[in-house]
Amino acid sequence: IRGHELRQIRGLDFVIGTATLRYHLLDLNINLGKLMPIQKLKQGSVQFYPKVYSDLGYVNAPFYESNNPLTNATLWGRGIGVDAVIYNLSVASIEWSFAELDDKVTSGLFLHIDLVF
């Protein structure tokens, strides 16, 4: 659940639902020419997608650990961000997430990079 990336929640089973709304904002063509020695990477594109999202989940822990308030509770994370698709090989995401912890809203800035080869 986005917003809870840095927290460890243990249980026997879980359920997660995610919803993301993206918009294709910008498409930049890149030509690196002689600067790039790899032929396939000389020309490419970078696309930018702003997004809003909401994640909802639940972790079932029948053997409840009293020191973790996130087990056996509904977890909700939401936020805004931007995805950048680079050369159709990787996705870099920067997200500002909001989540509840002990009845207080916590927030954080997260950077995710997925590489596909």
Contacts in CASP RR format, 6 or more apart in sequence:
PFRMAT RR
TARGET T0000
AUTHOR 0000-0000-0000
METHOD contacts of the structure
MODEL  1
IRGHELRQIRGLDFVIGTATLRYHLLDLNINLGKLMPIQKLKQGSVQFYP
KVYSDLGYVNAPFYESNNPLTNATLWGRGIGVDAVIYNLSVASIEWSFAE
LDDKVTSGLFLHIDLVF
1 16 0 8 1.000
1 55 0 8 1.000
1 56 0 8 1.000
1 57 0 8 1.000
1 75 0 8 1.000
1 76 0 8 1.000
1 77 0 8 1.000
1 99 0 8 1.000
2 18 0 8 1.000
2 53 0 8 1.000
2 55 0 8 1.000
2 77 0 8 1.000
2 78 0 8 1.000
2 79 0 8 1.000
2 95 0 8 1.000
2 97 0 8 1.000
2 99 0 8 1.000
2 110 0 8 1.000
3 55 0 8 1.000
3 77 0 8 1.000
3 97 0 8 1.000
3 98 0 8 1.000
3 99 0 8 1.000
3 106 0 8 1.000
3 108 0 8 1.000
3 110 0 8 1.000
4 70 0 8 1.000
4 75 0 8 1.000
4 77 0 8 1.000
4 99 0 8 1.000
5 97 0 8 1.000
5 110 0 8 1.000
7 70 0 8 1.000
7 101 0 8 1.000
9 59 0 8 1.000
9 68 0 8 1.000
9 70 0 8 1.000
9 71 0 8 1.000
9 75 0 8 1.000
10 59 0 8 1.000
10 61 0 8 1.000
10 65 0 8 1.000
10 68 0 8 1.000
10 71 0 8 1.000
11 59 0 8 1.000
11 60 0 8 1.000
11 61 0 8 1.000
11 71 0 8 1.000
12 60 0 8 1.000
12 61 0 8 1.000
12 62 0 8 1.000
13 59 0 8 1.000
13 60 0 8 1.000
14 57 0 8 1.000
14 58 0 8 1.000
14 59 0 8 1.000
14 60 0 8 1.000
15 57 0 8 1.000
15 58 0 8 1.000
16 55 0 8 1.000
16 56 0 8 1.000
16 57 0 8 1.000
17 55 0 8 1.000
17 56 0 8 1.000
17 57 0 8 1.000
18 53 0 8 1.000
18 54 0 8 1.000
18 55 0 8 1.000
19 53 0 8 1.000
19 54 0 8 1.000
19 55 0 8 1.000
20 51 0 8 1.000
20 52 0 8 1.000
20 53 0 8 1.000
21 51 0 8 1.000
21 52 0 8 1.000
21 53 0 8 1.000
22 49 0 8 1.000
22 50 0 8 1.000
22 51 0 8 1.000
22 83 0 8 1.000
23 49 0 8 1.000
23 50 0 8 1.000
23 51 0 8 1.000
24 47 0 8 1.000
24 49 0 8 1.000
25 48 0 8 1.000
25 49 0 8 1.000
25 50 0 8 1.000
26 47 0 8 1.000
26 48 0 8 1.000
27 45 0 8 1.000
27 46 0 8 1.000
27 47 0 8 1.000
27 48 0 8 1.000
28 45 0 8 1.000
28 46 0 8 1.000
28 47 0 8 1.000
28 48 0 8 1.000
29 43 0 8 1.000
29 44 0 8 1.000
29 45 0 8 1.000
30 43 0 8 1.000
30 44 0 8 1.000
30 45 0 8 1.000
30 46 0 8 1.000
31 42 0 8 1.000
31 43 0 8 1.000
31 44 0 8 1.000
32 41 0 8 1.000
32 42 0 8 1.000
32 43 0 8 1.000
33 42 0 8 1.000
33 43 0 8 1.000
36 42 0 8 1.000
41 87 0 8 1.000
44 87 0 8 1.000
45 87 0 8 1.000
45 88 0 8 1.000
46 84 0 8 1.000
46 85 0 8 1.000
46 86 0 8 1.000
46 87 0 8 1.000
47 84 0 8 1.000
47 85 0 8 1.000
48 82 0 8 1.000
48 83 0 8 1.000
48 84 0 8 1.000
49 82 0 8 1.000
49 83 0 8 1.000
49 84 0 8 1.000
49 85 0 8 1.000
50 80 0 8 1.000
50 81 0 8 1.000
50 82 0 8 1.000
51 80 0 8 1.000
51 81 0 8 1.000
51 82 0 8 1.000
51 83 0 8 1.000
52 78 0 8 1.000
52 79 0 8 1.000
52 80 0 8 1.000
52 81 0 8 1.000
53 78 0 8 1.000
53 79 0 8 1.000
53 80 0 8 1.000
53 81 0 8 1.000
53 95 0 8 1.000
54 76 0 8 1.000
54 77 0 8 1.000
54 78 0 8 1.000
54 79 0 8 1.000
55 75 0 8 1.000
55 76 0 8 1.000
55 77 0 8 1.000
55 78 0 8 1.000
56 74 0 8 1.000
56 75 0 8 1.000
56 76 0 8 1.000
56 77 0 8 1.000
57 74 0 8 1.000
57 75 0 8 1.000
57 76 0 8 1.000
58 72 0 8 1.000
58 73 0 8 1.000
58 74 0 8 1.000
58 75 0 8 1.000
59 70 0 8 1.000
59 71 0 8 1.000
59 72 0 8 1.000
59 73 0 8 1.000
59 75 0 8 1.000
60 71 0 8 1.000
60 72 0 8 1.000
61 68 0 8 1.000
61 71 0 8 1.000
61 72 0 8 1.000
64 71 0 8 1.000
64 72 0 8 1.000
65 71 0 8 1.000
69 101 0 8 1.000
69 102 0 8 1.000
70 101 0 8 1.000
75 99 0 8 1.000
75 100 0 8 1.000
76 99 0 8 1.000
76 100 0 8 1.000
77 97 0 8 1.000
77 98 0 8 1.000
77 99 0 8 1.000
77 100 0 8 1.000
78 97 0 8 1.000
78 98 0 8 1.000
78 99 0 8 1.000
79 95 0 8 1.000
79 96 0 8 1.000
79 97 0 8 1.000
79 98 0 8 1.000
80 95 0 8 1.000
80 96 0 8 1.000
81 93 0 8 1.000
81 94 0 8 1.000
81 95 0 8 1.000
81 96 0 8 1.000
82 93 0 8 1.000
82 94 0 8 1.000
83 91 0 8 1.000
83 92 0 8 1.000
83 93 0 8 1.000
84 91 0 8 1.000
84 92 0 8 1.000
84 93 0 8 1.000
85 91 0 8 1.000
86 92 0 8 1.000
89 115 0 8 1.000
89 116 0 8 1.000
89 117 0 8 1.000
90 113 0 8 1.000
90 114 0 8 1.000
90 115 0 8 1.000
90 116 0 8 1.000
91 112 0 8 1.000
91 113 0 8 1.000
91 114 0 8 1.000
92 111 0 8 1.000
92 112 0 8 1.000
92 113 0 8 1.000
92 114 0 8 1.000
93 110 0 8 1.000
93 111 0 8 1.000
93 112 0 8 1.000
93 113 0 8 1.000
93 114 0 8 1.000
94 109 0 8 1.000
94 110 0 8 1.000
94 111 0 8 1.000
94 112 0 8 1.000
95 109 0 8 1.000
95 110 0 8 1.000
95 111 0 8 1.000
95 112 0 8 1.000
96 107 0 8 1.000
96 108 0 8 1.000
96 109 0 8 1.000
96 110 0 8 1.000
97 107 0 8 1.000
97 108 0 8 1.000
97 109 0 8 1.000
97 110 0 8 1.000
98 105 0 8 1.000
98 106 0 8 1.000
98 107 0 8 1.000
98 108 0 8 1.000
99 105 0 8 1.000
99 106 0 8 1.000
99 107 0 8 1.000
100 106 0 8 1.000
END
